Amino acid sequence: MPVSRKSPSIFSIRVVPTKRLDWSTGFTQATEKYSPQVSLYSEDNITNYIAGAPFPTVTLSDPKAAVKIAYNWHMGPFMPDDFSLTPWGSFAYSDVAPNTIQAEEDYNYICEQFTFMRFAHRTEVDPRPTIGSNSLGFEWKARCNLWTATPEGDGGEGSGIWIRFLDPHRGDEFYGFDSQTRRVRRMGSGFVPVNEACRSCHQPYWAYALPKTEEYSYRVLGTASLLACLTANDEPAGLVPGDIAMKMGEEPFELRNAYILEMTPKTQTYGDLRTLVYVDTEAYLWIGAEFFAGNERTGSAIPLWRSHPSTEGGNLFDLAGEFYVPDRQPPISPKAERASIASAKDHQARPEYPRWFFRALIPAHGTFEQKIDTGDVSEGSFNPQTLSR
């Protein structure tokens, strides 16, 4: 996968031998039990899917290979049954000098606590594969407490709950709490289009709560060999504390084979915002992505995964860190613009724009608490009425 631009700071890659990463025992057993009944119907939507990898054997000559790979990725072995992280951040940095990184805090997005729970397709934590009868047809629910929603980082804090449904024709729902009006609002959130306006904060959505499969069209453009980090040493990965500020770290990378999957929103409004996703052919983790507006590439993303043993055998995966690297100069934040204008002698002068920056998605720089597949997350965590408390 091409790198967006040459960076004066150095991220060290330690190349290690490629090794097999077996799925967890729970995911493997669910694949063996349920995959024979899975198929696609007329709109290429999945049917009779229960849990595990829906299409464990894919050949590129299959005319349905692209959508099958997409479903394998979206339902892959990295998807936890439950997950909580306190706090979670999408942090911005300027790359200003050799191995010197400056924080751009005006562009940070911080979630005080992120919580996720699958109601269907469960493979690791009882009850499996579904919680109760699940009569309302939930696929998963996710919650974020005190999300800093504005780029300047000095306001707009709120909380929200996202709901994904099993019905391929039903869009996501969102319940949001506005701290100023003290009210909970319900709205259809559709899907998160990977455009410039939301990409700086959308990456947490990609970690486990991926875009709805049926909202996109897919093509397989072939396969590629590329270096990928699936066994990160550290968490958070990618950045480490320096003497004065953060600096690039070092993580193990191995040569992996990946499908090149092109995904394009079906909604015409966002039809030119296509993405190339590099999906590991063995583990079905995404190991890289490139974002386009028309024919222009606007950025790329590199995740840093960490594997750890499942209690029942095999491997579980969690996102230890991620770099999002824009090709474009970021827009000036409202806070920076106000400060620049206020300090300028000539108020007609053009405000100074910030330096080019990259973004890192990590749990937090300091202390954080992460729980994956523990059974500690309850259904009551996703009651919209608790948002106002």
C-alpha positions in Angstrom: 0.0 0.0 0.0 1.5 3.4 -1.0 2.5 5.8 1.8 0.6 9.1 1.7 3.7 11.3 1.9 7.3 11.2 3.0 7.6 11.9 6.7 10.6 13.4 8.5 9.7 11.4 11.6 10.7 7.7 11.6 8.4 4.8 12.5 10.6 1.7 12.9 9.4 -1.5 11.4 10.9 -4.7 12.7 10.3 -7.4 10.0 9.5 -10.7 11.6 8.7 -14.1 10.0 5.1 -14.6 8.8 3.3 -17.0 11.0 -0.2 -18.6 10.9 -2.7 -16.9 13.2 -5.5 -19.4 13.9 -9.0 -18.1 14.7 -10.3 -18.5 18.2 -11.8 -21.9 18.9 -15.3 -20.4 19.3 -15.1 -18.6 16.0 -13.7 -21.7 14.3 -16.5 -24.0 15.7 -19.2 -21.5 14.7 -17.7 -21.4 11.2 -17.8 -25.1 10.9 -21.3 -25.4 12.2 -23.1 -22.6 10.4 -21.2 -21.7 7.2 -22.7 -24.6 5.1 -26.1 -23.0 5.3 -25.1 -19.4 4.4 -25.8 -17.9 1.0 -26.6 -14.7 -0.9 -30.0 -13.8 -2.2 -31.0 -11.6 -5.1 -29.6 -8.3 -3.8 -26.3 -9.9 -2.7 -27.4 -9.7 0.9 -26.5 -12.4 3.2 -29.1 -15.0 4.3 -29.1 -17.8 6.9 -26.0 -16.4 8.6 -25.7 -17.2 12.3 -22.0 -16.8 13.5 -18.4 -17.4 12.5 -17.0 -16.8 9.0 -19.9 -16.8 6.6 -17.8 -17.8 3.5 -14.7 -19.6 4.7 -13.7 -20.6 1.2 -13.6 -17.9 -1.4 -12.2 -18.2 -4.9 -11.5 -15.0 -7.0 -13.1 -16.6 -10.0 -16.4 -16.6 -8.1 -18.5 -13.6 -9.5 -19.7 -13.0 -5.9 -16.2 -13.1 -4.5 -16.1 -9.4 -3.6 -19.3 -9.3 -1.5 -18.3 -12.6 0.2 -14.9 -11.2 1.2 -16.7 -8.1 2.5 -19.0 -10.2 4.7 -16.0 -12.3 5.9 -14.2 -9.0 6.9 -17.2 -7.4 8.5 -18.1 -10.5 10.5 -14.4 -11.5 11.1 -12.6 -13.0 14.0 -11.6 -9.5 15.3 -15.2 -8.7 16.2 -15.6 -8.9 20.0 -18.8 -10.1 21.7 -18.4 -7.3 24.1 -15.8 -4.5 24.5 -15.2 -1.5 26.7 -12.4 1.1 26.7 -11.9 4.0 29.0 -10.9 6.4 27.6 -10.5 6.3 23.8 -8.9 9.0 21.7 -8.3 10.0 18.1 -5.3 12.3 18.5 -3.8 14.7 15.9 -0.1 15.5 15.5 2.1 17.7 13.3 5.2 16.1 11.9 7.4 19.2 12.1 11.0 18.0 12.3 13.1 14.8 12.2 11.5 12.5 14.8 9.7 15.5 16.4 6.0 15.4 16.8 3.8 18.3 18.0 0.4 17.6 19.4 -2.5 19.4 17.6 -4.9 19.3 20.5 -7.5 21.5 18.7 -8.2 18.5 16.4 -8.5 15.8 19.0 -11.6 13.7 19.5 -11.9 12.1 22.9 -14.4 9.5 24.0 -14.5 9.2 27.8 -15.8 5.6 27.5 -16.6 3.4 24.5 -18.8 0.3 25.0 -19.8 -2.3 22.4 -22.0 -5.4 22.6 -23.1 -7.9 20.0 -26.6 -9.3 20.3 -26.1 -11.8 17.4 -23.2 -13.6 15.8 -21.6 -14.2 19.2 -18.7 -16.7 19.3 -16.7 -16.0 22.5 -19.0 -15.3 25.5 -22.2 -17.0 26.6 -25.0 -16.7 25.6 -24.0 -17.8 22.1 -24.8 -17.2 19.3 -27.7 -14.8 20.2 -28.7 -13.0 23.4 -32.2 -14.2 24.2 -34.8 -14.3 21.4 -33.5 -10.9 20.1 -37.0 -10.3 18.7 -36.1 -6.7 17.7 -33.3 -7.9 15.5 -30.3 -6.1 16.9 -26.9 -7.0 15.5 -24.9 -4.8 17.9 -25.1 -1.7 20.0 -22.3 0.8 20.8 -22.2 3.7 23.2 -19.9 6.6 23.7 -19.9 8.7 26.8 -18.8 12.4 26.6 -17.6 12.5 23.0 -15.9 15.8 22.2 -17.7 16.4 18.9 -16.2 19.6 17.7 -12.8 19.9 16.1 -11.6 22.7 18.4 -12.1 20.4 21.4 -13.5 23.1 23.7 -17.2 22.2 23.5 -19.9 20.1 22.0 -19.6 17.3 24.5 -22.4 14.7 24.4 -23.1 11.0 24.6 -24.7 8.7 22.1 -25.9 5.2 21.4 -25.7 3.5 17.9 -27.8 0.6 17.0 -27.2 -1.8 14.1 -30.0 -4.1 12.9 -29.8 -7.5 11.2 -32.3 -6.4 8.6 -30.1 -5.4 5.6 -32.7 -2.8 4.5 -32.9 -1.1 7.9 -30.5 1.7 8.6 -28.7 2.4 11.8 -30.4 4.3 14.6 -28.7 6.9 16.8 -29.8 8.2 20.2 -27.9 11.4 21.2 -27.8 13.4 24.4 -27.3 17.1 24.0 -25.6 18.5 27.2 -26.9 22.0 26.5 -30.6 21.1 26.0 -30.4 18.2 28.4 -32.5 16.1 26.0 -32.1 12.7 24.3 -32.8 12.8 20.5 -33.5 9.8 18.3 -32.5 9.9 14.6 -31.5 7.6 11.8 -27.7 7.8 11.4 -27.6 5.9 8.1 -24.0 5.0 7.6 -20.8 6.9 8.2 -19.6 8.0 4.8 -15.8 8.1 4.6 -15.6 11.7 3.5 -13.2 14.5 4.6 -15.7 16.1 7.0 -16.0 13.0 9.2 -12.9 11.0 8.5 -10.8 12.6 11.2 -13.1 11.1 13.8 -14.6 8.1 11.9 -11.8 5.7 12.5 -13.1 4.5 15.9 -16.3 3.4 14.1 -14.1 1.2 11.9 -12.4 -0.5 14.7 -15.2 -2.9 15.6 -18.5 -1.2 14.5 -17.8 -1.3 10.8 -20.0 0.4 8.2 -23.1 -1.6 7.3 -22.1 -4.1 4.6 -25.2 -3.6 2.5 -24.7 0.2 2.1 -21.8 -0.4 -0.3 -20.9 -2.0 -3.6 -17.8 -4.1 -3.8 -15.1 -5.2 -6.4 -12.0 -7.3 -5.9 -9.1 -5.7 -7.7 -6.8 -8.6 -7.0 -4.3 -9.5 -4.3 -1.2 -7.9 -2.9 1.7 -8.7 -0.6 2.3 -6.0 2.0 3.8 -5.6 5.5 1.2 -5.6 8.2 1.3 -5.4 12.0 -0.8 -8.2 13.5 1.2 -8.9 16.7 1.9 -5.4 18.1 4.1 -5.5 21.2 2.6 -2.5 22.9 -0.8 -1.1 23.6 -1.2 1.7 22.7 1.0 1.0 19.7 2.7 3.3 17.3 3.6 6.2 19.5 5.7 6.2 22.7 6.5 9.0 25.2 9.6 10.9 24.5 11.8 13.2 26.7 9.6 16.1 25.8 6.7 14.9 23.6 5.5 11.8 21.8 7.6 10.1 19.2 7.3 7.2 16.8 7.8 3.7 18.2 8.7 0.4 16.7 6.4 -2.6 16.1 6.8 -6.0 14.4 5.5 -6.3 10.9 5.3 -9.4 8.7 4.6 -10.0 5.0 0.9 -10.8 4.5 -1.2 -11.6 1.5 -4.3 -9.4 1.2 -7.3 -9.0 -1.0 -7.7 -5.5 -2.6 -11.3 -4.7 -2.0 -12.9 -1.6 -3.5 -16.0 -0.4 -1.6 -18.2 2.4 -3.0 -21.3 3.9 -1.2 -24.5 3.0 -3.0 -26.0 6.4 -2.1 -25.4 8.7 -5.0 -24.6 11.6 -2.7 -21.4 9.9 -1.7 -20.9 7.8 -4.8 -17.5 9.3 -5.6 -16.1 8.5 -2.1 -14.6 5.1 -2.7 -12.2 3.2 -0.5 -9.6 0.5 -1.2 -9.4 -1.8 1.8 -6.6 -4.4 2.1 -8.1 -7.5 3.8 -5.8 -10.2 5.1 -6.7 -13.4 3.2 -6.1 -15.6 6.3 -7.3 -13.7 9.3 -9.8 -11.4 7.4 -8.5 -8.4 9.4 -8.2 -5.1 7.4 -4.5 -4.2 7.3 -4.6 -1.0 5.3 -6.9 1.4 3.5 -6.8 4.2 0.9 -9.5 6.8 0.6 -10.5 8.6 -2.6 -12.7 11.4 -3.7 -13.2 10.7 -7.4 -9.8 9.8 -8.8 -7.9 11.8 -6.1 -6.5 9.9 -3.2 -7.2 11.9 0.0 -5.6 9.8 2.7 -4.7 6.3 3.9 -4.9 4.4 7.2 -2.7 1.7 8.7 -4.0 -0.3 11.7 -1.7 -1.9 14.3 -3.4 -5.1 15.6 -2.5 -7.1 18.6 -3.2 -10.8 18.9 -3.7 -12.6 22.2 -4.8 -16.2 23.1 -8.4 -17.0 23.5 -9.3 -18.8 26.8 -10.7 -21.6 24.6 -7.8 -21.8 22.2 -6.7 -19.9 19.1 -6.3 -16.1 18.8 -8.4 -13.0 19.5 -7.5 -9.7 18.0 -7.8 -6.1 19.2 -6.9 -2.8 17.7 -3.8 -1.6 19.5 -3.4 1.6 17.5 -3.8 3.1 14.0 -2.3 5.9 11.9 -4.6 7.9 9.6 -2.5 10.0 7.2 -4.3 12.7 5.1 -2.9 13.7 1.7 -4.6 17.1 1.9 -4.0 20.1 4.2 -6.5 19.9 7.0 -9.1 22.7 7.2 -8.4 25.3 9.9 -10.4 24.8 13.1 -12.8 27.4 14.2 -10.8 27.9 17.5 -7.6 28.4 15.6 -9.2 30.8 13.1 -10.7 32.9 15.9 -7.3 33.1 17.7 -5.5 34.0 14.5 -7.9 36.7 13.6 -7.9 38.2 17.1 -4.1 38.4 17.2 -3.7 39.8 13.7 -3.1 43.5 13.3 -4.9 43.5 10.0 -8.2 41.6 10.5 -8.4 41.2 6.8 -5.3 39.1 6.7 -5.6 35.5 5.9 -5.5 33.4 9.1 -2.4 31.1 9.5 -3.3 27.5 8.7 -2.0 24.7 10.8 0.8 22.4 9.7 0.1 19.2 8.0 -0.7 16.5 10.5 -1.4 12.9 10.8 -3.9 11.2 13.2 -3.4 8.3 15.7 -6.2 6.3 17.1 -5.1 4.8 20.4 -6.8 4.0 23.7 -5.1 6.9 25.5 -1.7 8.3 26.3 -1.9 7.7 30.0 -3.8 5.2 32.0 -6.6 3.4 30.3 -8.8 0.3 31.0 -9.7 -2.1 28.2 -11.9 -5.1 28.5 -12.6 -7.5 25.6 -14.9 -10.5 25.7 -15.3 -10.5 29.5 -19.1 -10.7 29.7 -19.1 -7.5 31.9 -21.1 -5.4 29.4 -24.8 -5.6 30.0 -27.9 -4.8 27.9 -28.8 -2.0 30.3 -25.8 0.0 29.3 -27.5 0.8 26.0 -30.8 2.2 27.4 -31.1 5.7 25.8 -32.7 7.0 29.0 -29.4 6.5 30.8 -27.7 9.0 28.5 -29.1 11.9 30.5 -27.7 10.7 33.9 
